[in-house]
Amino acid sequence: MFRLKTGTLSFMPYDTFFEQELATLKSEGRYRIFADLERHANNSPIATWHSPTGPKSVIVWCSNDYLGMSHHPSVIEAAISATEKYGAGSGGTRNISGTNHLHVELERTIAKLHEKEAGLVFSSGYVANEASLCALAKGLPNCVAFCDEKIHASMIQGISHARVPKHIFSHNNLDQLRQQLSQYDKAQPKLIAFVSVYSMEGDFAPIETICDLAKEYNALTYLDEVHAVGIYGKGGAGRANELNQQHRIDVIQGNFAKAYGVIGGYITGSKILVDYVRSVAAGFIFTTSLPPMVASAATTSIKTLRDADDLRHKLWDNVNLLKNLLSKTQVNYYHTPSHIVPVVIGNAGLCKEFTDTLLNDFGIYVQPINYPTVPKGEERMRLTVTPFHTKEMIHQMVDALNAVWGSFFMKMAG
Ligand SMILES: Cc1ncc(COP(=O)(O)O)c(C=O)c1O
């Protein structure tokens, strides 16, 4: 029982409070139901869905395992052999016996990937952002942060935890960013936080111009390349690499959980900056390090993708086919330059109904995306095709989307 702060003072059982909050989420159509899936290492993108009426075969259309590396034979083999050699866990934080040679090798690999002096590995991309941005913004005296409004929740959390003044500029609005930067003395520390491929919009950051502004106003640049590494740039080194801007970014952050198909996050940068974050970031210091098998699988995945233009070409062939087929339908999708294709429904309840129909009637699994991941009224599906979707699967997906889209419009009109 606890006492409510507002209104008439009364005691309420804790569970009653939580139940009421959940009822609100349900009434707004925002209550999240996870699909109980078994993804198959030898049959991607097909999965078994443990539906309320029993197991059913479905095709996954929303995975961030963009290149199917989670089931690449070399990555699986690396995880198995490292487990056999070093065991299942790392044994501690990096400070207390948790540094394994495989972590060191992984850090060298990411530094080389981004042509930076050093790298630092975290337990996830979320933790890498939260811990590094907090450490940098808090540590720099009188730092002011500048953030694109669409940066990831982990970046917002890191900057919020640093408790520094911050400016949010509207998405990719560089006039506004310039206006915000210009309010400060050139000598005052500034940090610009942005993302190379915005995962909910599927669009790109204007990296070059942001670097120009950072130079003009003497700001540190922090770029999240989570949805770009493995896919864009030479050997999968990311968008900054593709645009030949990597040397102009102070911190390139990424993860091993999307195109690399494993788990974990990282930053890369100068030796000194990375050493500083390593020395002060709570999210690095006070948590057990990644299991060696994960480090080994991640290193293998990065090295494999450095030489995997064929896989990237197959991805782009499928992305282009998907977009081309969608362009001939009435489905409202974003015409993105990236591999991500958002289909906006604009209502949480309808979006859920739409994805339920795809799942139940067509065996297609796409998770609905709601507030707070996207703003209210912009609820969407986020389609991600992989090199392993067949042409038939892509045609079937577009036909299904078009059919459900048509029936929803008829329902709304009626
Ligand atoms: C832009 C961005 N940054 C960071 C993260 C967090 O990465 P991780 O899933 O490795 O924690 C995500 C996750 O979806 C993301 O979309």
The ligand as an SDF file (V2000), in Angstrom:
LIG
                    3D

 16 16  0  0  0  0  0  0  0  0999 V2000
   20.0140    4.4460  -32.9810 C   0  0  0  0  0  0  0  0  0  0  0  0
   20.1900    3.4020  -31.9090 C   0  0  0  0  0  0  0  0  0  0  0  0
   21.2100    3.5430  -31.0420 N   0  0  0  0  0  0  0  0  0  0  0  0
   21.4070    2.6380  -30.0610 C   0  0  0  0  0  0  0  0  0  0  0  0
   20.5780    1.5510  -29.9050 C   0  0  0  0  0  0  0  0  0  0  0  0
   20.8140    0.5830  -28.7950 C   0  0  0  0  0  0  0  0  0  0  0  0
   21.5200   -0.5100  -29.2690 O   0  0  0  0  0  0  0  0  0  0  0  0
   21.4400   -1.9270  -28.5290 P   0  0  0  0  0  0  0  0  0  0  0  0
   20.2220   -2.6160  -29.0620 O   0  0  0  0  0  0  0  0  0  0  0  0
   22.7040   -2.5970  -28.8730 O   0  0  0  0  0  0  0  0  0  0  0  0
   21.3290   -1.6410  -27.0720 O   0  0  0  0  0  0  0  0  0  0  0  0
   19.5120    1.3570  -30.7820 C   0  0  0  0  0  0  0  0  0  0  0  0
   18.6210    0.1880  -30.6210 C   0  0  0  0  0  0  0  0  0  0  0  0
   17.7010   -0.0650  -31.3010 O   0  0  0  0  0  0  0  0  0  0  0  0
   19.3020    2.3210  -31.8050 C   0  0  0  0  0  0  0  0  0  0  0  0
   18.2800    2.2050  -32.6540 O   0  0  0  0  0  0  0  0  0  0  0  0
  1  2  1  0
  2  3  1  0
  2 15  2  0
  3  4  2  0
  4  5  1  0
  5  6  1  0
  5 12  2  0
  6  7  1  0
  7  8  1  0
  8  9  2  0
  8 10  1  0
  8 11  1  0
 12 13  1  0
 12 15  1  0
 13 14  2  0
 15 16  1  0
M  END
$$$$
